Amino acid sequence: MLKLDTIKKIDKNQMYQAYDSWPNISDVAFKKKCEKIHYKGIKHIVFAGMGGSGHISDVFYSIFSKTKIYVDVVKGYHLPHTVDNNTLVIPISISGNTVETLSILRDAKKKKCKIVAFSSGGKIKEFCRKNKIEHRSVPFIHTPRASFAGTLYTMLNVLEPILPINKKEIIRSIETLKKINKKIATSNLSNSNPSLNLAYWIKKSPLIYYPWGLESPSIRFKNSLQENAKLHVITEDIIESCHNGIVAWEKNSTIQPILIQGEKDYIKTKERWRVIKKYFKKNKIDYWEINSVKGDILSKMVSLIYQLDYTSIYKAILTKTDPTPIHSINFIKQNIE
């Protein structure tokens, strides 16, 4: 099995240490005293962010999904035309310098939206200071993607008064992280580590199937494998794929299907899982199953993200790839005006 000394040698910037600390980081971020947001009568919220910040937007979209509040997630430069002065816009940029998110912030100011921005500093914080816009600081821990836990729980802390989930659910999700940490962290580099086992299983390009309610951790897994392990990865909604993508399996393929299933998936979705697994077995297609924990939506999402992010780090190490450098992304940034 993988050894800690090997991880330290290949993971030159020690990304694994940030992940080992996620439960404690989350706990500290949520319990920290802060100025909370108390907007009333909000019927439209826009979360805006790219990369790791965009994943956090997706988590909040899921949290609000069963409420009467209309929520948009923007991963780009412009706000939807439906925003007005009763819209709450929440720009998120862990680095504080994301050009797309800064564009959203400027757009929100012009349209006189209610705004509360989150960043570790940078141009976002400076713009808010100059324009007297609400800003809350988030911790920058190693990289934006490794800062996920600190940023998410800082935001849950600040936004608690307007959230459709209660404090007990948030605390319970942190306890879930603590429990799963014992199974997946570098303190357990054994064959009982589900994240490490999946990393060993992945040999080629994964195809991640997910139900609509678990899109956020599935897309996060794709992006983490891309950034950390430098792999090509595909994602498909399980229901939609049964109307098109499934046909691709009629030819031999090196693609590896991974099934991310929710403990409380809709009954017809569960039926679809049964049928597609039957199809894979009939056609001798090897696949991997991942099941969410029991409980509320926040615990399900953060535990899946935690487990699958670890898989991306372990996969990087197994292929002798330093997970931290993102040369291609830096090339794009350096060539955009």
N, C-alpha and C positions, 0 to 999 in steps of 0.2 A: 504493500500500500504506500501511498504518498507520505513523505516525511516532512516534518516542519522545517528542517534544515534546507530541504529542496525548495520549499515555498519561499523562504527568506532569500535564497540565492537568486531565484528567478523574479520574484516580486520585489524588485529593487527599491521601490518607494513604499513598501510595506502597506499596500492597500488592505490586505487581510486584517491588519490590526484595527482599522476603522470599522470593518464589518464585525469583528469580534466584540466591539464595544457598542453596537447598535442598541441593545436593550437599555443599557445605562444612559446612552446619549438621549434616547427617547424619553426616559424617565425624568432626566434633568430638564429637558426642554419643556415638557408639559407642566412640570411643577414650578418652573421659574415664574417669579412675580412679573407681571406685564400689564400694560394698558390694553384692555380688551375692547372689542368693537361692539357697539350696541345699536346698530341701525335697526329701525322698525319699518314694517310695511314693505320690505323688499320683495319684489316678485320676479326680478330678473337679475341673475348674477353671471358675470363673465370672468372665467379664469383664463389667464394668458401666460404661456411659457413655452420654452423649447427644451428639448433634451430631457435631462433629469427633472427640471422644473415642470416640463410638460407632463411627465408621469404623475407628478403631484396633483396637477390640474385634473388628470383623469381619475385619480382617487376621490377627489372632492365631487366630481361629476357623479360617481357611483354612490357616494354618501347621500347626495341630494336627489337621486334618481326616483325615489318614491314619494317625493313631496310635490306640492303645487307650485313650487318655485321653479321658474324656467331657467335652466343653466346651459350656457354655452362654454365650450373649450376652444380657445383660439390658439393655433400654432402657426403664426404668420405675422403679417404687418398691420392688418386692418381689423377694426371692430365691425361686427355685423350692423346693418342699418337699423335694426330694431332697438338699439340702445338709446336711452334718453337720460334726463337728470334724475330719474328714479332707479336707474340701473347701478348696481354695485360692480365695479370693475376691480379685479384683483390680479395685478401683474406680478409674476414670480420670476426672479432671476437670481439664482444662487450666487453667481459670479458678480452680478450687478451691472454687467456690461453687455448683455445680450441685445443685439441691435433690433431684432424683431419686437422684443418685449418693450424696449424703450420707445419704439414707434407706437405701440399700443397705448402706452402711458401718455404720450403726447396727444394721441387721438382722443383718449378719454377726457383729458383736460379741456380740449377744444369743445367737446360735446357736453361739458359740464356734468359728467357722471360723478357719482360718489366713488371714491377711490381709496383703497388701502393697498400699498405696495410692499412686497417682501423681497429683501436682498441682503447679501452680506456686506454691502457697501457699493462702491463703484458709481457709475453714471446715474443709475436708477436712484440711489440715495441722494445724490447731489441735486438731481432734477426735482425730487420731492421737497428737499430743503428750500430750494430757491422759490418754489411755487406753493409752499405751505400745504403740501399734500401729505396725508397720513402715510407714514412709513414705519415698518417694523423690521428690525435686524434679525437675520437668521445666521446660524453658525456655518462657517466654511470649514469642512472637515475633509482633508485630503484632496478630493475632487468634487465637482458638482454631483456626480452620480453616487459617490460614497456619502455625500451630505444629505441624502434623501431622508433618513430617519430624523435627524435634527431639524430639518426644515419642516417636514410634515407635522411633527409634534409641536413645534413652535407655532405653526399656523392653527393647529387644533386648539391650542391654548388661547391664542388671540381671538379666534373666531368662535369660540365656544358658545357665547350667548345667542348666536344666530344659527347654530348647527341643529340638524334634526336628530342628532344622536346625543346621548347624555354622557356625563363625566364618567359614570361607571363603565360604560362601553369602551371609552378611550383607555381607561386604566386597565381594563380586561385585555385589551389588545396588546398593551405593553407586557402584561404577564404572559401572554401567548408568545411574544418574542423571546422572553426569558426562558421559557420552556423549550422552544425549538432551538435556541442557541446551544443548549447542551447536546443536541443531536447533530448539528450541522457545522459548528464552529471548528477552528483548527485544533481545539483541545480534544476533538474526537475524530482523528484521522484513521477510522477503522471501517470495516465493511458494514457497520450499522449506521453509517452517515449517508442519508438519502441524497444529499446534494453531491457528494463525492461519487456515489454509485452512478448517478445519472451522467456525471462528467466522464466517467470511464466508458459508459455505454455509447455516448455520442462519438461517432467516428467520421461522419460526413456532415451534410447540411441538414439541420432539423426542420421539420414542418410542424409548427405548434398549432394544434386545434384547440379552440376554446368556446365556451358559451358566451353570449352577449354580456352577461353580468360580470364575467371575469376577463373582459377585454383588457383592462388596465394592467394587471400583473402579467398577462400574456405578451402584450406589446413591450412591456418593460423587460421581460425575459429576452425577447428578440433583440432589443437594443443593447442589453448588457452583454449578450453573447457577441454581438457585433463589435462593441467597443472594447471589451475586455479580452475575449478570445479571438477576435478578428475573423469571425466566421460569417458566411452567408447564411441567412436564416429567413424562413417564410412563416407567416401567420395566416390562419384562415378561421373564420367563424364556422363552427361545426354545422349549423343549420344551412347556411348559404353554400358551404362547400358540397353538401349533398345534392345540390342542384347544378354543380359544375365541376369543381375541383376534384371530386372523387374519381372522375373519368380518367384522370392522368395516371391512376394506379393500374390501368389496364395494360400499361407497358412496364417493363422492368425498370427499377429506379434505385439509385443509391440514397435517395432522400429518406430520412428517418422520422416517422410520425410520433409526436408526443401529445398525449391527450390530457388536458387540464380540466378536471371535472369539479363542479361545485357540489358541496354536500347537500344543498337544497335546490339543485337545478330543477327547472320546470319538468313536469312528468313527461311531456312529449320530447323534451331535450334528453332526458334519461333514456327514453326509448331509442332516440337517435344514436346515443352512445352504444347501446347494446347492439344495434344493427351494424354500425360501422366496425365495431370490434369483431363481430361475426364475419363481416366481409374480409377484414384483415387476416383473421385466422384461416378462413377458407382459401385465401390466396397466398398464404404463408408469408405474410408481411409482418415483420417484427415491429412491435410498437412499445412505448413506455407510458404508463399511467401515473398521473399525479392527482391526488384528491385534496381538496381544501379541508381545513379544520372545521369542526362544528362551531356554530356561534353566529355572531353578527357579521355584517358585511366588512367592517373595518378590520376585525381580527382575521377574516379570511384573506383579505387583500394583502395586508402587511406581512402575514406569515408566508404567503406564497411568494411575494416579492423577495423576502429575506432568503428563503430557501433557494429560489432560482437564481438570485444574484450570486450566491455562494457557488452554485454550479458553474456559472460563467467564469468565476475566478479560478476555481479548481481546473476547469477545462483549459484555461490559459496556461496554467502551470504545467499541466500534463503535456501540452504541446510546446513547452519551453518558450512561452510568450509572456513578456512583461505586460500585465494588464493595464498599467497606467498610461503609457504614451498613446496619443491619438493624432499621429502625424497628418493623416488625411484631413481631419477636421481643421487642424491648424492651417493647412494649406488653403482650404476654402476661406477661412476667416481672413487670412493674409491677402487674398486676392479679391476681396469684396470691399468696395469703397463705402 
